Amino acid sequence: MTERERCEKNGWTVGTRLVEDDGSGPTEIEITAIGAENILAREVAHNGIRCRMIERPWNLGVRDWKRVE
């Protein structure tokens, strides 16, 4: 499944914020672009600390991401 397909399946669009915790504290990202197969996102916070919000490609399939409500 491509990142685009994963976003479509979950109803995630540009601007959607997602969070997951791989054991080192929660990471929150914001989707900034959805391409033909891949996405770009910026890390908003990690373990409660705001990040520099650098945009980069993300692979959503390796973790259990949830929409930030």
Backbone hydrogen bonds, N-H to C=O, Kabsch-Sander energy under -0.5 kcal/mol:
donor,donor_aa,acceptor,acceptor_aa,energy
3,E,37,E,-1.3
4,R,37,E,-1.7
6,R,2,T,-2.3
7,C,3,E,-2.3
8,E,4,R,-2.6
9,K,5,E,-2.7
10,N,6,R,-1.7
11,G,7,C,-1.0
11,G,8,E,-0.6
12,W,7,C,-2.4
15,G,31,I,-3.1
16,T,13,T,-2.3
18,L,29,I,-2.4
19,V,66,K,-2.6
20,E,27,T,-1.7
22,D,25,G,-0.6
27,T,20,E,-3.3
28,E,45,A,-2.9
29,I,18,L,-2.6
30,E,42,R,-2.1
31,I,16,T,-2.6
32,T,40,L,-2.6
33,A,40,L,-1.7
35,G,38,N,-3.4
39,I,58,W,-0.5
40,L,33,A,-2.6
41,A,56,R,-2.5
42,R,30,E,-2.1
43,E,54,I,-0.8
44,V,28,E,-2.9
45,A,28,E,-1.5
46,H,49,I,-2.4
47,N,26,P,-3.6
49,I,46,H,-1.8
50,R,48,G,-0.5
51,C,44,V,-2.7
53,M,43,E,-0.8
56,R,41,A,-2.5
58,W,39,I,-1.2
60,L,58,W,-0.6
62,V,59,N,-0.6
63,R,60,L,-0.9
65,W,63,R,-1.2
66,K,19,V,-2.2
68,V,17,R,-3.1
69,E,67,R,-0.6
